């Protein structure tokens, strides 16, 4: 898959609401204790029916314990206020991000983009340092995703 990476500055804080889990990459990759798939199933069964044609869907990664090895919070969320189920709020932080893009069937497309992210930052020649503040996925359509990684 060809990499599409753009450096951007986000100046506007965006408030979102949805469901949250705390997890780590080791649990997600091993399958033992994996929670992200269940988080999205819950989102699509309880929140998605309330979405409108103008609703935007996000996956937000924040409150990092340390780096790629530590625990972090994951939100499956939307910019649309939801009143029918109890949700938690999270803000997309303003700051400097790298935007990685991908297209294809979900969830494979978003997984492929995260592989690009990990490969990019594990390269010894990488010119950027991950900030481990707030990273997020923006689902542009049913088959297109952008992943925003906060950098220093």
C-alpha positions in Angstrom: 0.0 0.0 0.0 1.3 3.4 -1.0 1.8 5.8 1.9 0.0 9.1 1.9 1.4 11.3 4.7 0.7 14.9 5.3 1.9 17.2 8.0 -0.9 19.4 9.4 -1.6 21.8 12.3 -5.0 21.5 13.9 -6.0 24.7 15.7 -9.6 23.9 16.6 -10.5 21.7 19.6 -13.3 19.4 18.7 -15.5 17.8 21.4 -16.8 14.3 20.8 -18.8 11.7 22.7 -18.9 7.9 22.6 -17.7 4.9 24.5 -14.3 4.3 26.0 -12.0 1.4 26.9 -8.5 1.3 28.4 -6.2 -1.2 26.7 -2.7 -1.7 25.4 -1.2 -2.9 22.1 0.1 -6.2 23.6 -3.5 -7.2 24.5 -4.9 -6.0 21.2 -2.3 -7.9 19.1 -2.4 -11.1 21.1 -6.2 -11.3 21.2 -6.1 -11.9 24.9 -7.9 -9.0 26.6 -8.5 -7.3 23.2 -11.2 -4.7 23.6 -11.2 -2.4 20.6 -13.3 -4.7 18.4 -15.9 -5.0 21.1 -15.8 -1.2 21.6 -16.7 -0.6 17.9 -19.4 -3.3 18.0 -21.0 -1.5 20.9 -20.7 1.8 19.1 -22.3 0.5 15.9 -25.2 -1.2 17.8 -26.0 1.6 20.3 -24.8 4.9 18.9 -24.8 4.4 15.1 -28.6 4.2 14.8 -28.7 7.8 16.3 -26.3 9.3 13.7 -27.4 11.6 10.9 -26.1 12.1 7.4 -23.8 14.9 8.7 -22.4 12.9 11.7 -18.7 12.2 11.7 -17.2 9.1 13.3 -13.9 9.1 15.1 -11.6 6.7 17.0 -9.6 8.6 19.6 -6.4 7.3 21.3 -5.4 9.3 24.4 -4.2 9.3 28.0 -1.1 7.3 27.0 0.7 5.8 30.0 4.0 6.0 28.2 4.6 5.0 24.5 3.6 2.2 22.2 4.1 -0.3 25.0 1.9 1.3 27.7 -1.8 1.5 28.3 -4.0 4.1 26.7 -7.7 5.0 26.3 -9.6 4.4 23.1 -12.9 6.1 22.3 -15.3 5.1 19.5 -17.1 8.4 19.1 -19.0 11.0 17.1 -19.4 14.7 16.9 -23.2 14.3 17.1 -24.7 14.7 20.6 -26.2 11.4 21.7 -29.0 11.4 24.3 -30.3 7.9 24.2 -27.3 6.1 25.8 -24.7 7.1 28.4 -21.5 8.3 26.7 -18.2 9.8 27.7 -16.7 13.0 26.3 -13.3 13.5 24.8 -11.7 16.4 23.0 -9.5 16.2 19.9 -6.5 18.3 21.0 -5.1 21.1 18.9 -1.6 20.6 17.8 0.8 19.3 15.2 -0.1 16.0 13.5 0.9 13.7 10.7 -2.1 12.5 8.6 -1.9 9.0 7.2 -4.7 8.0 4.7 -6.1 4.7 3.5 -9.0 3.3 1.6 -10.6 -0.1 1.4 -12.9 -2.4 3.3 -13.1 -1.8 7.0 -11.6 -2.8 9.4 -8.8 -3.9 7.1 -8.2 -0.4 5.7 -7.7 1.2 9.1 -5.5 -1.7 10.3 -3.4 -1.2 7.1 -3.0 2.5 7.9 -1.9 1.7 11.5 0.7 -0.7 10.0 2.0 2.3 8.0 2.1 4.4 11.1 4.1 1.8 13.1 6.5 1.2 10.1 7.0 5.0 9.6 7.9 5.7 13.3 10.0 2.6 13.7 12.3 3.6 10.8 15.6 4.9 12.2 15.5 7.7 9.6 12.1 9.0 10.7 12.2 12.8 11.0 9.4 13.0 13.5 8.8 12.0 17.1 5.4 10.8 18.3 4.1 12.9 21.1 1.7 10.3 22.6 -0.9 12.9 23.4 -3.9 12.5 21.3 -4.1 10.4 18.1 -7.3 9.8 16.2 -8.9 8.1 13.2 -11.4 10.0 11.1 -13.7 7.8 9.1 -14.3 9.9 6.0 -16.7 7.3 4.5 -17.5 3.6 4.8 -14.3 2.8 3.0 -11.9 5.7 3.6 -10.0 6.6 6.8 -7.5 9.2 7.9 -5.3 8.5 11.0 -3.8 11.6 12.7 -0.7 11.0 14.9 0.4 13.8 17.3 4.1 14.7 16.9 6.5 17.0 18.7 
